[in-house]
Amino acid sequence: MEANTDSSEPMGDQQFYYHYTFSIMITKKGVERYYEKIQQDMGVIDLSRNKFEGKIPAFIGNLKGLRFLNVSNNILSDSIPSFLGNLILLEALDLSYNDLSREISQ
């Protein structure tokens, strides 16, 4: 997965704004998909059972509105990243069935 920074964009003619922080490239079943904007206040992300490899991407630590994160049943490795501690609204986190060490990185 790759992440890029992005910026805010207005929501039509209204006074409200969605705040977009990142874009991401996800390959699923051999097909690459580019998602231009991910809302910073995204509440639920389920990336389970996707055969993702490597580390948990750092951009997830910037999704301040995240309440539920499921990355179970992948091939994630390394230690559990400390940036998950930045997710102060997080209520549920599923890291099961990966190859993560039990240590939290500094």
C-alpha positions as CSV (number, residue, x, y, z in Angstrom):
1,M,0.0,0.0,0.0
2,E,1.2,3.5,-0.8
3,A,0.0,6.7,0.8
4,N,0.2,10.3,-0.4
5,T,-0.8,13.5,1.3
6,D,-3.7,15.6,-0.2
7,S,-5.7,18.6,0.8
8,S,-9.1,19.8,1.9
9,E,-11.8,20.3,-0.7
10,P,-15.2,22.1,-0.3
11,M,-18.4,20.1,-0.4
12,G,-20.4,21.9,-3.1
13,D,-21.6,25.4,-2.4
14,Q,-22.2,24.7,1.2
15,Q,-20.1,26.0,4.1
16,F,-19.0,22.5,5.2
17,Y,-15.7,20.9,4.3
18,Y,-14.6,17.3,4.2
19,H,-11.0,17.0,5.2
20,Y,-9.0,14.6,3.0
21,T,-5.5,13.7,4.1
22,F,-4.3,10.8,2.0
23,S,-4.6,8.8,-1.2
24,I,-3.8,5.1,-1.4
25,M,-3.0,2.5,-4.0
26,I,-4.5,-0.9,-3.2
27,T,-4.0,-4.1,-5.3
28,K,-6.7,-6.6,-4.9
29,K,-6.8,-9.8,-6.9
30,G,-4.1,-8.5,-9.2
31,V,-6.0,-5.3,-10.0
32,E,-4.5,-2.0,-8.8
33,R,-7.0,0.7,-7.6
34,Y,-6.0,4.2,-6.7
35,Y,-8.2,5.9,-4.1
36,E,-7.6,9.7,-4.4
37,K,-9.0,10.8,-1.2
38,I,-9.4,9.2,2.2
39,Q,-11.3,11.2,4.8
40,Q,-9.3,12.0,7.9
41,D,-12.4,11.4,10.0
42,M,-13.1,7.9,8.6
43,G,-14.7,5.9,11.4
44,V,-14.4,2.2,10.2
45,I,-11.8,0.4,8.2
46,D,-11.9,-3.3,7.5
47,L,-8.9,-4.5,5.5
48,S,-9.2,-8.1,6.7
49,R,-8.5,-11.1,4.5
50,N,-6.6,-9.2,1.8
51,K,-3.2,-10.9,1.9
52,F,-1.6,-7.5,2.6
53,E,2.2,-7.9,3.4
54,G,4.7,-5.8,5.3
55,K,4.2,-3.2,7.9
56,I,0.9,-1.5,8.9
57,P,1.0,1.7,6.9
58,A,1.8,4.9,8.9
59,F,-1.0,6.9,7.4
60,I,-3.5,4.9,9.5
61,G,-2.1,6.8,12.5
62,N,-3.3,10.1,11.0
63,L,-7.0,8.9,10.7
64,K,-8.0,10.7,13.9
65,G,-11.7,9.7,13.7
66,L,-11.0,6.0,13.4
67,R,-13.1,3.9,15.8
68,F,-12.8,0.4,14.4
69,L,-9.8,-1.0,12.6
70,N,-9.7,-4.6,11.4
71,V,-6.5,-5.8,9.6
72,S,-6.8,-9.4,10.6
73,N,-6.0,-12.4,8.4
74,N,-3.3,-10.8,6.4
75,I,0.5,-11.3,6.2
76,L,1.5,-8.2,8.2
77,S,4.8,-8.4,9.9
78,D,7.2,-6.4,12.1
79,S,6.2,-4.9,15.5
80,I,2.9,-3.3,16.4
81,P,3.4,0.4,15.4
82,S,3.3,3.0,18.2
83,F,1.3,5.4,16.0
84,L,-1.8,3.3,16.7
85,G,-1.6,5.0,20.1
86,N,-2.5,8.3,18.3
87,L,-6.0,6.9,17.5
88,I,-7.6,8.2,20.7
89,L,-11.2,7.4,19.5
90,L,-10.3,3.8,18.6
91,E,-12.7,1.4,20.3
92,A,-11.9,-1.9,18.5
93,L,-8.6,-3.1,16.9
94,D,-8.2,-6.6,15.4
95,L,-4.6,-7.5,14.5
96,S,-5.2,-11.3,14.8
97,Y,-3.8,-13.9,12.3
98,N,-0.8,-11.9,11.1
99,D,2.9,-12.3,11.7
100,L,3.2,-9.2,14.0
101,S,5.5,-9.4,17.0
102,R,4.0,-8.7,20.4
103,E,6.3,-5.7,20.9
104,I,5.1,-2.1,20.3
105,S,7.6,-0.1,18.2
106,Q,9.0,3.1,19.7
